[in-house]
């Protein structure tokens, strides 16, 4: 077919098909563009989704990191499980609390976990019921009440479990689209142990407080009782309920409240941590008791004051014992009168008062015929006479002064009255009248009189104090004894100075004329009561005043400078007696004071006499009082060492009453100790005296020393001392001091 009709022309049909093609091509191009755009949009959306997925993945990882970091520091463990009980997730802390492996636990059923749970009574529990979905989880976010369970770890101590607080709640979409159970676990073992320890401590404190034998109370910062125990209530004669809310200050007597308040304020102010007071409390029945109050301040952890802990101990008995011991130390044990120490204190305090002239007088009294009674009827009869005379003096004084016994048969009365001279003469007359009636001793009627010396409180005598007044009264007494018995003399100036010097001259003369004599008191073995030795005691056979004890003249001898000659005299007489004793095993101790040592004369004389009479040195013993050694120097120590080296034992007298006995035992050549009679006299009634005697005896035995107890008057004392290590003893129980003739007589020597 020839399509061309002529040259250069296109057929019309052909032109029509070309337009159609062009249209189709355009449509296809548009479709391609749209497809491309769609592909690009899809690719962009995919990239955004990928980027979003990556961001979510990164966020998930970050959250997981944060979750793990949080779980590593928190005390709580987290366990996520499905409603069916499958473990979805478990934190390391939760796995450690339960004692399981976290990796192998995920995906397992709760009931399959190797966990043993028990309740507080020790019964086993189902892990699924405790850790998984529990009744009461009705909606997401609702927490079931926490429960305390025990987790028994494998390999742990039998019977011990870790205490864990468990709580659960529903969380939405925890398992895909479904809810899950979030269980938190807190190990409270340590807290429970602390709480148990605190509870146990509180219980122990309360039990101890309630059953304590002494009063105890908790007191608030206002010093008001919060809690008290039965012992405190019993001490105060009331009930525990009545004490709660009661002010502590109202328990005290009015005179001690200010001191107590001051101590409390010092506690609150930080000036002290505790205080102790001895005071009186008022009981509910009106009676008063002595107590020792100990209070300590308890502070809160912040340091602020919180409350007081108070102890109240009944000290009435110990207070009475202390007062009894004080009374014993200041009073004569036989008559109950004041002794020399108390008399001097009373007289000195009286003389220091203003306007005392003509209101005070001192009366010195010495018995006539007392030595004859002692010698003829014995010391027991003499003691009864002394007790009777003490009663006469009390009655004669009629509470107008203080009556004292200085020793032996010497008495002194300090008279106090608005008209002193008149009163003292009335007292003297009453004494003479009271002694006219014979004393009844057993079936005998014994007559005894008195010589009296009076010193009035004149200005010159008052200026000299108590020693001057006593010396004046003694000078007047000396005049009365010398002028005849049963007389009363009043001190005047003619007796001043001459009296003291006269007595000193008399002592010096007595050394030469033989008026000074040595008596011997036996010392026995407490095991068999056998006499083993004697203590040498000096006496003065005064021509007018009778047999005088050392306290009546030794101070005058010391003032006159006669201590050393007196010591040498005793040494000579003792060595002579020892050499002449029938029993050559017995020994004699000689009392020596510090003023008799230091110049070597005493030691030289004693050692020379021992050599001259050929006496074994060990049979002569030197006794020293602790008080005489307080200020001892090296010369005294040298003389004691010289005696000890020569074989003369040195004993420490009055052991336990001095200032520093331990240093003496260490520094001086002491071979033994002698227990002071002040401790012996308290046995067995005074427990403190018994403890001291026991302790001193143990100390002496530990140092391998000889032990002697003096002042033994009763069998009970001897037995107690012997049981507690005291080997030797002396006192009225074994015999009084006797003249040398008795000691040397084979029939009476032991």
C-alpha positions as CSV (number, residue, x, y, z in Angstrom):
1,X,0.0,0.0,0.0
2,X,1.4,3.4,-0.9
3,X,0.7,5.6,1.9
4,X,2.1,8.7,0.5
5,X,-0.1,10.5,-1.9
6,X,2.4,12.9,-2.9
7,X,5.7,14.1,-1.8
8,X,5.9,15.9,1.7
9,X,2.4,15.2,2.9
10,X,1.3,12.9,5.9
11,X,-2.0,11.2,5.8
12,X,-4.6,12.5,8.2
13,X,-5.1,9.1,9.9
14,X,-1.6,9.1,10.8
15,X,-1.7,12.4,12.6
16,X,-4.6,11.3,14.7
17,X,-2.7,8.3,16.2
18,X,0.2,10.4,17.1
19,X,-1.8,12.6,19.4
20,X,-3.1,9.6,21.2
21,X,0.4,8.4,21.8
22,X,1.5,11.6,23.2
23,X,-1.4,11.6,25.6
24,X,-0.6,8.2,26.8
25,X,3.0,9.1,27.3
26,X,2.0,12.1,29.3
27,X,-0.2,10.0,31.5
28,X,2.5,7.4,32.0
29,X,4.9,10.1,33.0
30,X,2.5,11.5,35.5
31,X,2.0,8.1,36.9
32,X,5.7,7.5,37.1
33,X,6.2,10.8,38.9
34,X,3.4,10.0,41.3
35,X,4.9,6.6,41.9
36,X,8.3,8.1,42.5
37,X,6.8,10.6,44.9
38,X,5.0,7.8,46.7
39,X,8.2,5.8,46.9
40,X,10.0,8.8,48.2
41,X,7.3,9.4,50.7
42,X,7.3,5.8,51.8
43,X,11.1,5.8,52.0
44,X,11.0,9.0,54.1
45,X,8.4,7.5,56.4
46,X,10.4,4.4,56.7
47,X,13.5,6.3,57.6
48,X,11.5,8.2,60.2
49,X,10.1,5.0,61.7
50,X,13.6,3.5,61.7
51,X,15.0,6.6,63.4
52,X,12.1,6.5,65.8
53,X,12.7,2.9,66.5
54,X,16.3,3.5,67.1
55,X,15.4,6.4,69.4
56,X,13.0,4.2,71.3
57,X,15.6,1.4,71.5
58,X,18.2,3.9,72.8
59,X,15.6,5.2,75.3
60,X,14.8,1.7,76.3
61,X,18.5,0.9,76.8
62,X,18.9,4.2,78.8
63,X,15.9,3.4,80.9
64,X,17.2,-0.1,81.5
65,X,20.6,1.3,82.5
66,X,18.9,3.7,84.9
67,X,16.7,0.9,86.2
68,X,19.8,-1.3,86.8
69,X,21.7,1.6,88.4
70,X,18.7,2.3,90.6
71,X,18.4,-1.3,91.6
72,X,22.1,-1.5,92.5
73,X,21.8,1.2,95.1
74,X,18.3,0.7,96.4
75,X,17.4,-1.5,99.4
76,X,14.3,-2.7,97.5
77,X,14.3,-5.5,95.1
78,X,11.8,-5.7,92.2
79,X,10.1,-8.8,90.7
80,X,7.7,-8.7,87.7
81,X,5.5,-11.6,87.0
82,X,2.6,-12.4,84.8
83,X,-0.9,-13.0,86.2
84,X,-0.2,-16.7,85.6
85,X,2.9,-16.6,87.8
86,X,5.6,-16.6,85.2
87,X,8.7,-14.5,86.0
88,X,9.0,-11.7,83.5
89,X,11.8,-9.8,85.1
90,X,13.8,-9.8,88.4
91,X,16.3,-7.3,89.7
92,X,19.7,-8.3,91.0
93,X,18.7,-7.0,94.4
94,X,15.5,-9.1,94.4
95,X,17.5,-12.2,93.3
96,X,20.0,-11.6,96.1
97,X,17.3,-11.3,98.7
98,X,15.6,-14.5,97.5
99,X,18.9,-16.3,96.9
100,X,18.3,-17.2,93.3
101,X,20.1,-16.6,90.0
102,X,18.4,-13.7,88.1
103,X,19.2,-15.0,84.5
104,X,17.9,-18.5,85.1
105,X,14.8,-17.3,87.0
106,X,13.3,-15.2,84.2
107,X,10.6,-17.3,82.4
108,X,10.2,-19.8,85.2
109,X,7.1,-20.2,87.3
110,X,7.2,-18.6,90.7
111,X,6.4,-21.9,92.3
112,X,9.4,-23.5,90.6
113,X,11.9,-21.0,92.0
114,X,14.3,-22.6,94.6
115,X,13.0,-20.4,97.4
116,X,11.8,-21.5,100.9
117,X,9.5,-19.0,102.5
118,X,8.1,-19.2,106.0
119,X,5.8,-17.0,108.1
120,X,6.5,-15.4,111.4
121,X,5.5,-18.6,113.2
122,X,7.9,-20.7,111.1
123,X,5.3,-22.4,108.8
124,X,6.2,-22.9,105.1
125,X,4.5,-20.6,102.6
126,X,3.7,-21.0,98.8
127,X,6.0,-18.6,96.8
128,X,3.3,-18.1,94.2
129,X,0.9,-16.9,96.8
130,X,3.4,-14.5,98.3
131,X,5.3,-13.2,95.3
132,X,2.6,-13.4,92.6
133,X,-0.9,-12.3,92.0
134,X,-2.9,-12.2,95.3
135,X,-6.4,-11.7,96.2
136,X,-7.2,-8.0,96.6
137,X,-5.5,-6.8,93.4
138,X,-8.7,-5.7,91.9
139,X,-7.3,-2.9,89.7
140,X,-4.0,-1.7,88.4
141,X,-2.0,0.4,90.9
142,X,-3.7,-1.1,93.9
143,X,-1.2,-2.4,96.5
144,X,-1.9,-5.3,98.7
145,X,-0.9,-4.8,102.3
146,X,2.8,-5.7,102.8
147,X,3.6,-9.0,104.5
148,X,6.6,-10.0,106.5
149,X,8.0,-13.4,105.5
150,X,11.2,-15.3,106.2
151,X,13.5,-16.4,103.4
152,X,15.5,-19.5,104.4
153,X,18.6,-19.4,102.3
154,X,20.2,-22.6,101.3
155,X,23.4,-23.4,103.3
156,X,22.5,-20.8,105.9
157,X,22.3,-21.5,109.7
158,X,19.5,-23.9,110.6
159,X,16.6,-22.1,112.2
160,X,17.6,-18.7,110.9
161,X,15.9,-16.9,108.0
162,X,16.2,-13.5,106.3
163,X,13.3,-11.3,107.2
164,X,11.8,-9.7,104.1
165,X,8.9,-7.2,103.7
166,X,6.9,-8.1,100.6
167,X,4.3,-5.9,98.8
168,X,2.6,-6.4,95.4
169,X,0.6,-4.3,93.0
170,X,-0.9,-4.6,89.5
171,X,0.8,-2.6,86.7
172,X,-0.9,-2.1,83.3
173,X,0.6,-3.5,80.1
174,X,3.3,-5.2,82.1
175,X,2.9,-8.4,80.0
176,X,2.3,-7.1,76.5
177,X,-1.2,-5.8,76.6
178,X,-2.0,-7.6,79.8
179,X,-1.5,-6.4,83.4
180,X,1.4,-7.8,85.4
181,X,2.3,-8.1,89.1
182,X,5.1,-5.9,90.4
183,X,6.4,-7.3,93.7
184,X,8.9,-5.3,95.8
185,X,11.0,-7.0,98.4
186,X,12.9,-5.2,101.3
187,X,15.4,-7.0,103.5
188,X,14.5,-5.9,107.0
189,X,16.6,-8.4,108.9
190,X,19.0,-5.8,110.2
191,X,16.3,-3.4,111.2
192,X,14.4,-6.2,112.9
193,X,17.5,-7.2,114.8
194,X,18.0,-3.6,115.9
195,X,14.4,-3.3,116.9
196,X,14.6,-6.6,118.7
197,X,17.8,-5.5,120.4
198,X,16.2,-2.2,121.4
199,X,13.1,-4.0,122.6
200,X,15.3,-6.5,124.5
201,X,17.4,-3.7,126.1
202,X,14.3,-1.8,127.0
203,X,12.8,-4.9,128.6
204,X,16.0,-5.7,130.4
205,X,16.2,-2.2,131.7
206,X,12.6,-2.2,132.8
207,X,13.0,-5.6,134.5
208,X,16.2,-4.5,136.1
209,X,14.7,-1.3,137.3
210,X,11.5,-2.9,138.6
211,X,13.5,-5.6,140.5
212,X,16.4,-3.5,141.6
213,X,17.1,-3.6,145.4
214,X,17.6,0.1,145.4
215,X,15.3,2.9,144.4
216,X,15.3,4.0,140.8
217,X,13.4,6.5,138.8
218,X,13.2,8.2,135.4
219,X,12.8,11.9,135.8
220,X,12.0,14.5,133.1
221,X,13.9,17.8,132.6
222,X,11.5,19.6,135.0
223,X,12.7,17.2,137.7
224,X,9.4,15.4,137.9
225,X,9.2,11.6,138.3
226,X,8.1,9.9,135.1
227,X,8.6,6.3,136.2
228,X,9.7,4.7,139.5
229,X,10.3,1.2,140.8
230,X,8.9,-0.6,143.8
231,X,12.1,-0.2,145.9
232,X,11.8,3.6,145.7
233,X,8.1,3.4,146.6
234,X,8.8,1.1,149.5
235,X,11.7,3.4,150.7
236,X,9.3,6.4,150.7
237,X,6.4,4.5,152.2
238,X,4.1,5.0,149.1
239,X,3.1,3.4,145.8
240,X,4.6,3.5,142.3
241,X,1.5,5.1,141.0
242,X,1.6,7.9,143.5
243,X,5.2,8.7,142.6
244,X,4.5,9.2,138.9
245,X,4.2,12.9,138.2
246,X,5.5,13.8,141.7
247,X,8.2,16.5,141.8
248,X,11.5,15.1,143.0
249,X,12.2,18.3,144.9
250,X,9.2,17.8,147.1
251,X,10.7,14.5,148.5
252,X,13.6,16.5,150.0
253,X,13.5,18.4,153.3
254,X,13.4,22.1,152.9
255,X,17.1,22.6,153.9
256,X,18.5,20.5,151.1
257,X,16.3,21.6,148.1
258,X,18.6,24.5,147.2
259,X,21.7,22.3,147.0
260,X,19.8,19.7,144.9
261,X,18.5,22.3,142.5
262,X,22.0,23.7,142.0
263,X,23.3,20.2,141.1
264,X,20.5,19.7,138.7
265,X,21.1,23.0,137.0
266,X,24.8,22.1,136.7
267,X,23.9,18.9,134.9
268,X,21.6,20.7,132.5
269,X,24.3,23.3,131.9
270,X,26.9,20.7,131.0
271,X,29.0,21.5,134.1
272,X,29.0,17.9,135.1
273,X,27.7,14.5,133.9
274,X,26.3,13.2,137.2
275,X,26.1,14.2,140.8
276,X,25.8,12.4,144.2
277,X,24.3,13.8,147.4
278,X,23.6,12.4,150.8
279,X,20.5,14.0,152.2
280,X,17.2,13.3,154.0
281,X,13.9,12.4,152.3
282,X,10.5,12.8,153.8
283,X,8.5,9.6,153.9
284,X,4.7,9.5,153.4
285,X,4.3,8.6,157.1
286,X,6.2,11.8,158.1
287,X,9.4,10.0,159.1
288,X,12.7,11.0,157.6
289,X,15.3,8.7,156.1
290,X,18.9,9.3,155.0
291,X,19.5,8.5,151.4
292,X,22.3,8.8,148.8
293,X,20.9,10.4,145.6
294,X,22.8,9.6,142.4
295,X,21.5,11.4,139.2
296,X,22.8,11.2,135.7
297,X,21.6,13.1,132.6
298,X,20.7,11.2,129.5
299,X,21.0,13.1,126.2
300,X,19.3,12.5,122.9
301,X,21.4,11.6,119.8
302,X,21.4,15.3,118.9
303,X,23.1,16.1,122.2
304,X,20.2,17.9,123.8
305,X,19.2,16.9,127.3
306,X,16.4,14.3,127.3
307,X,15.8,12.9,130.8
308,X,17.5,11.9,134.1
309,X,18.2,8.5,135.5
310,X,18.1,8.6,139.3
311,X,19.1,6.1,142.0
312,X,18.1,6.5,145.6
313,X,19.9,4.3,148.1
314,X,18.9,4.1,151.7
315,X,21.9,5.2,153.8
316,X,20.1,5.4,157.1
317,X,21.9,2.4,158.6
318,X,25.3,3.3,157.2
319,X,24.7,6.9,158.4
320,X,23.9,5.6,161.9
321,X,27.0,3.4,161.8
322,X,29.1,6.4,160.8
323,X,27.6,8.4,163.6
324,X,28.3,5.6,166.0
325,X,31.9,5.3,164.9
326,X,32.2,9.1,165.3
327,X,30.6,8.9,168.7
328,X,33.1,6.1,169.6
329,X,36.0,8.2,168.5
330,X,34.8,11.1,170.6
331,X,33.5,9.4,173.7
332,X,34.8,7.2,176.4
333,X,33.7,3.5,175.7
334,X,33.3,2.7,179.4
335,X,31.2,5.6,180.7
336,X,29.9,7.1,177.4
337,X,31.3,10.5,178.5
338,X,33.1,12.8,176.1
339,X,36.8,11.9,175.7
340,X,39.8,14.2,175.7
341,X,39.5,15.0,172.0
342,X,35.8,16.0,172.2
343,X,36.4,17.9,175.4
344,X,39.1,20.1,173.9
345,X,37.0,20.8,170.8
346,X,34.0,21.8,173.0
347,X,36.0,23.9,175.3
348,X,37.9,25.7,172.5
349,X,34.6,26.5,170.6
350,X,33.1,27.8,173.8
351,X,36.1,30.0,174.6
352,X,36.0,31.5,171.1
353,X,32.6,32.9,171.7
354,X,32.3,36.7,172.6
355,X,31.6,37.7,176.2
356,X,32.6,34.4,177.6
357,X,34.2,35.7,180.8
358,X,32.2,34.8,183.9
359,X,30.0,32.4,181.9
360,X,32.4,29.4,181.6
361,X,34.4,27.4,184.2
362,X,36.4,24.2,184.0
363,X,36.2,21.6,186.8
364,X,38.9,18.9,187.1
365,X,38.0,15.9,189.2
366,X,40.2,13.0,190.4
367,X,38.9,10.2,192.6
368,X,40.3,9.5,196.0
369,X,40.8,5.9,197.0
370,X,40.2,4.5,193.5
371,X,43.6,2.8,193.3
372,X,42.9,0.8,196.4
373,X,39.6,-0.4,195.0
374,X,41.3,-1.5,191.7
375,X,44.1,-3.3,193.6
376,X,41.8,-5.0,196.1
377,X,38.7,-5.9,194.1
378,X,40.0,-5.9,190.5
379,X,39.4,-3.9,187.4
380,X,35.9,-5.1,186.9
381,X,34.9,-3.5,190.3
382,X,36.9,-0.4,189.3
383,X,35.0,-0.1,186.1
384,X,31.6,-0.2,187.9
385,X,32.8,2.6,190.2
386,X,33.8,4.7,187.2
387,X,30.4,4.2,185.6
388,X,28.7,5.2,188.9
389,X,30.9,8.3,189.2
390,X,30.1,9.2,185.6
391,X,26.4,9.2,186.6
392,X,27.1,11.3,189.6
393,X,28.9,13.9,187.5
394,X,26.1,14.0,184.9
395,X,23.5,14.5,187.6
396,X,25.5,17.2,189.3
397,X,26.1,19.1,186.1
398,X,22.3,19.0,185.3
399,X,22.9,19.8,181.6
400,X,24.8,23.0,182.4
401,X,27.9,21.7,180.5
402,X,29.9,18.9,179.1
403,X,31.3,16.0,181.2
404,X,34.4,14.1,180.0
405,X,36.6,11.3,181.2
406,X,40.3,11.9,180.3
407,X,41.4,8.4,181.3
408,X,41.8,6.4,184.5
409,X,39.9,8.1,187.2
410,X,40.3,11.6,185.8
411,X,37.2,13.6,184.9
412,X,36.6,17.1,183.6
413,X,33.5,19.2,183.5
414,X,33.1,22.3,181.3
415,X,30.4,24.3,183.0
416,X,28.4,26.8,180.9
417,X,25.9,29.1,182.7
418,X,25.0,32.8,182.8
419,X,26.7,32.8,186.2
420,X,29.6,30.6,185.7
421,X,31.3,30.9,189.1
422,X,28.1,30.2,191.0
423,X,27.2,27.2,188.7
424,X,30.6,25.6,189.0
425,X,30.6,25.7,192.8
426,X,27.1,24.2,192.8
427,X,28.3,21.4,190.5
428,X,31.4,20.8,192.8
429,X,29.1,20.6,195.9
430,X,26.7,18.2,194.1
431,X,29.6,15.9,193.1
432,X,30.9,15.7,196.7
433,X,27.3,15.1,197.9
434,X,26.7,12.4,195.3
435,X,29.8,10.5,196.2
436,X,29.0,10.3,199.9
437,X,26.7,7.4,199.2
438,X,28.8,4.2,198.8
439,X,28.9,2.5,195.5
440,X,27.2,-1.0,195.4
441,X,29.5,-3.5,193.6
442,X,28.1,-7.0,193.7
443,X,27.4,-7.5,197.4
444,X,29.9,-4.9,198.5
445,X,29.5,-1.2,199.4
446,X,32.6,0.7,198.3
447,X,33.3,4.3,199.3
448,X,35.0,6.7,196.9
449,X,35.6,10.5,197.2
450,X,36.9,13.2,194.9
451,X,39.4,16.0,194.8
452,X,38.3,18.9,192.6
453,X,40.2,21.8,190.9
454,X,38.3,24.7,189.4
455,X,39.5,27.3,186.8
456,X,37.3,30.3,186.0
457,X,37.2,31.9,182.6
458,X,39.3,34.9,183.5
459,X,40.8,37.0,180.6
460,X,44.4,35.6,180.9
461,X,43.2,32.0,180.9
462,X,40.8,32.6,178.1
463,X,43.5,34.0,175.9
464,X,45.5,30.8,176.2
465,X,42.6,28.8,174.9
466,X,41.5,25.3,175.9
467,X,45.0,24.1,176.9
468,X,45.4,27.0,179.3
469,X,42.1,26.5,181.0
470,X,42.7,22.7,181.4
471,X,46.2,23.4,182.8
472,X,44.8,25.9,185.3
473,X,42.1,23.4,186.4
474,X,44.7,20.7,186.7
475,X,47.0,22.9,188.8
476,X,44.1,23.6,191.1
477,X,43.4,19.9,191.3
478,X,47.0,19.2,192.1
479,X,46.8,21.7,195.0
480,X,43.6,20.0,196.2
481,X,45.2,16.5,196.2
482,X,48.2,17.8,198.0
483,X,46.2,19.6,200.7
484,X,44.1,16.6,201.6
485,X,41.4,14.5,200.0
486,X,37.9,15.4,199.4
487,X,38.7,19.1,198.8
488,X,37.9,21.7,196.2
489,X,40.5,24.3,195.2
490,X,40.1,27.3,192.8
491,X,42.9,28.3,190.5
492,X,44.7,31.5,191.4
493,X,47.8,33.3,190.1
494,X,50.0,31.7,192.8
495,X,49.6,28.4,190.9
496,X,50.5,29.8,187.5
497,X,53.6,28.7,185.8
498,X,54.9,27.2,189.0
499,X,52.5,24.3,188.6
500,X,53.8,23.2,185.2
501,X,57.4,23.6,186.1
502,X,56.9,21.9,189.5
503,X,55.3,18.9,187.8
504,X,58.2,18.8,185.3
505,X,60.7,18.9,188.2
506,X,58.7,16.2,189.9
507,X,59.0,14.0,186.8
508,X,62.7,14.5,186.7
509,X,62.9,13.7,190.4
510,X,60.7,10.6,189.9
511,X,63.2,9.2,187.4
512,X,65.8,9.3,190.2
513,X,63.6,8.3,193.2
514,X,62.0,5.3,191.6
515,X,58.4,6.7,191.4
516,X,58.4,5.8,187.7
517,X,57.9,2.1,187.3
518,X,57.3,-0.3,184.4
519,X,54.2,-2.5,184.2
520,X,53.8,-5.5,181.8
521,X,50.7,-6.5,179.9
522,X,50.7,-10.1,178.6
523,X,50.7,-10.9,174.9
524,X,49.3,-14.3,174.0
525,X,49.2,-16.7,171.1
526,X,45.6,-16.5,169.9
527,X,45.8,-20.2,168.9
528,X,46.2,-21.6,172.4
529,X,46.1,-18.6,174.7
530,X,49.7,-19.2,175.8
531,X,51.6,-16.1,177.0
532,X,54.5,-15.4,174.7
533,X,55.5,-11.9,175.7
534,X,54.6,-8.6,177.3
535,X,54.2,-5.0,176.4
536,X,56.1,-2.6,178.7
537,X,53.9,0.3,180.0
538,X,55.3,3.1,182.2
539,X,53.4,4.2,185.3
540,X,54.0,7.0,187.8
541,X,53.4,6.1,191.5
542,X,52.6,9.7,192.5
543,X,52.8,10.3,196.2
544,X,49.5,12.3,196.2
545,X,47.7,11.4,193.0
546,X,48.2,7.7,193.1
547,X,49.2,5.5,190.1
548,X,49.1,7.7,187.0
549,X,48.8,6.4,183.5
550,X,51.1,7.7,180.7
551,X,48.6,10.2,179.3
552,X,48.7,12.1,182.6
553,X,52.4,13.0,182.4
554,X,54.1,12.0,179.2
555,X,53.2,15.4,177.5
556,X,54.8,17.2,180.5
557,X,57.9,15.0,180.2
558,X,58.1,15.8,176.5
559,X,57.8,19.6,177.3
560,X,60.5,19.2,179.9
561,X,62.8,17.5,177.4
562,X,62.8,14.3,179.3
563,X,61.6,12.0,176.5
564,X,65.0,10.5,175.8
565,X,66.0,9.9,179.4
566,X,62.5,8.4,180.0
567,X,63.1,6.0,177.0
568,X,66.5,5.1,178.3
569,X,65.0,4.4,181.8
570,X,62.4,2.1,180.3
571,X,65.0,0.3,178.2
572,X,67.2,-0.5,181.2
573,X,64.3,-1.7,183.3
574,X,62.9,-3.9,180.5
575,X,66.2,-5.6,179.7
576,X,66.7,-6.3,183.4
577,X,63.3,-7.9,183.6
578,X,63.8,-10.0,180.5
579,X,67.1,-11.3,181.8
580,X,65.4,-12.3,185.1
581,X,62.3,-14.0,183.6
582,X,61.8,-17.6,184.5
583,X,60.7,-18.4,180.9
584,X,63.6,-17.4,178.7
585,X,61.5,-17.6,175.5
586,X,59.3,-14.7,176.3
587,X,59.9,-11.3,174.9
588,X,58.9,-7.7,175.8
589,X,58.0,-4.8,173.5
590,X,59.0,-1.2,174.3
591,X,57.0,1.8,173.1
592,X,59.2,4.4,171.4
593,X,58.2,7.8,169.9
594,X,59.9,9.9,167.3
595,X,61.2,12.4,169.8
596,X,63.1,9.6,171.5
597,X,64.9,8.7,168.2
598,X,67.3,10.4,165.9
599,X,70.3,11.1,168.1
600,X,71.3,7.5,168.7
601,X,71.1,7.6,172.5
602,X,68.1,5.3,172.8
603,X,69.6,2.7,170.4
604,X,73.0,2.9,172.1
605,X,71.5,2.4,175.5
606,X,69.2,-0.5,174.5
607,X,71.9,-2.4,172.6
608,X,74.4,-1.8,175.5
609,X,72.0,-3.2,178.1
610,X,71.2,-6.2,175.9
611,X,74.9,-6.9,175.6
612,X,75.5,-6.3,179.4
613,X,72.8,-8.7,180.5
614,X,73.5,-11.2,177.7
615,X,69.9,-11.2,176.5
616,X,69.1,-12.4,173.0
617,X,68.3,-9.3,170.9
618,X,65.1,-10.9,169.5
619,X,63.5,-10.9,173.0
620,X,63.4,-7.1,173.0
621,X,61.0,-5.5,170.5
622,X,60.6,-1.9,169.7
623,X,57.1,-0.5,169.0
624,X,56.6,2.7,167.1
625,X,53.3,4.6,166.7
626,X,52.5,5.6,163.1
627,X,51.6,9.1,164.1
628,X,55.1,9.6,165.5
629,X,56.6,8.7,162.2
630,X,54.8,11.1,159.9
631,X,57.7,13.6,159.7
632,X,60.5,11.2,160.5
633,X,63.8,11.9,158.9
634,X,66.7,9.9,157.7
635,X,68.4,9.9,161.1
636,X,65.4,8.1,162.7
637,X,65.3,5.6,159.8
638,X,69.1,5.1,160.3
639,X,68.6,4.4,164.0
640,X,65.8,1.9,163.3
641,X,67.9,0.2,160.7
642,X,70.7,-0.1,163.3
643,X,68.4,-1.8,165.8
644,X,67.0,-4.1,163.2
645,X,70.5,-5.1,162.0
646,X,71.4,-5.9,165.6
647,X,68.5,-8.3,165.8
648,X,65.9,-6.1,167.6
649,X,62.6,-6.5,165.8
650,X,60.7,-3.3,165.0
651,X,56.9,-3.3,165.1
652,X,54.5,-0.6,163.8
653,X,52.0,0.2,166.6
654,X,48.5,1.5,166.0
655,X,48.5,0.0,162.6
656,X,45.7,1.3,160.3
657,X,45.2,4.7,162.0
658,X,48.2,6.6,160.7
659,X,48.6,8.8,157.6
660,X,50.6,6.5,155.3
661,X,51.1,3.0,156.7
662,X,52.0,1.4,153.4
663,X,54.9,3.8,152.9
664,X,56.2,2.9,156.4
665,X,56.0,-0.8,155.6
666,X,58.0,-0.2,152.5
667,X,60.6,2.4,153.7
668,X,61.2,1.3,157.3
669,X,62.7,-2.0,158.6
670,X,59.4,-3.1,160.1
671,X,59.1,-6.8,161.1
672,X,55.5,-6.7,162.3
673,X,52.4,-4.7,162.9
674,X,50.0,-4.1,165.8
675,X,46.3,-3.6,165.1
676,X,45.0,-0.5,166.7
677,X,42.4,-1.1,169.4
678,X,39.9,1.2,167.7
679,X,39.3,-1.6,165.1
680,X,39.4,-4.4,167.7
681,X,36.7,-2.7,169.8
682,X,34.2,-2.7,166.8
683,X,34.4,-6.5,166.4
684,X,32.1,-8.3,165.9
685,X,29.2,-5.7,165.9
686,X,30.8,-3.3,163.4
687,X,31.2,-5.0,160.0
688,X,33.4,-2.2,158.7
689,X,35.9,-2.7,161.6
690,X,35.9,-6.5,160.8
691,X,36.6,-5.9,157.1
692,X,39.5,-3.5,157.9
693,X,41.0,-5.9,160.4
694,X,40.7,-8.7,157.9
695,X,42.3,-6.6,155.1
696,X,45.2,-5.3,157.3
697,X,45.9,-8.8,158.5
698,X,46.0,-10.1,154.9
699,X,48.4,-7.3,154.0
700,X,50.7,-8.0,156.9
701,X,50.7,-11.8,156.2
702,X,51.5,-11.1,152.5
703,X,54.5,-9.2,153.7
704,X,55.5,-12.1,156.0
705,X,55.2,-9.9,159.1
706,X,54.3,-10.6,162.8
707,X,50.7,-9.7,163.6
708,X,49.5,-8.6,167.0
709,X,46.0,-7.3,167.8
710,X,45.6,-5.1,170.9
711,X,42.5,-4.1,173.0
712,X,40.9,-7.6,173.0
713,X,38.2,-7.7,175.6
714,X,35.9,-10.5,174.5
715,X,36.2,-14.1,173.4
716,X,34.4,-13.3,170.2
717,X,37.0,-10.7,169.3
718,X,39.8,-13.1,169.9
719,X,38.2,-15.9,167.8
720,X,37.4,-13.5,164.9
721,X,40.9,-12.1,164.8
722,X,42.5,-15.5,165.0
723,X,40.3,-16.8,162.1
724,X,41.4,-13.8,160.1
725,X,45.1,-14.3,160.4
726,X,46.1,-12.3,163.5
727,X,48.5,-14.5,165.4
728,X,49.0,-12.7,168.7
729,X,46.7,-10.6,170.9
730,X,46.6,-8.6,174.1
731,X,43.9,-6.9,176.1
732,X,41.7,-7.1,179.2
733,X,40.6,-10.6,178.2
734,X,44.1,-11.9,178.8
735,X,45.1,-9.7,181.7
736,X,45.9,-6.1,182.6
737,X,49.3,-4.6,183.0
738,X,51.0,-6.0,186.1
739,X,54.1,-4.9,188.1
740,X,57.4,-6.6,187.4
741,X,57.2,-8.6,190.6
742,X,54.2,-10.4,189.3
743,X,55.8,-11.2,185.9
744,X,59.0,-12.5,187.6
745,X,57.1,-14.7,190.0
746,X,57.0,-18.3,188.5
747,X,53.7,-18.9,190.2
748,X,51.9,-16.0,188.5
749,X,53.9,-15.5,185.4
750,X,51.8,-17.5,183.1
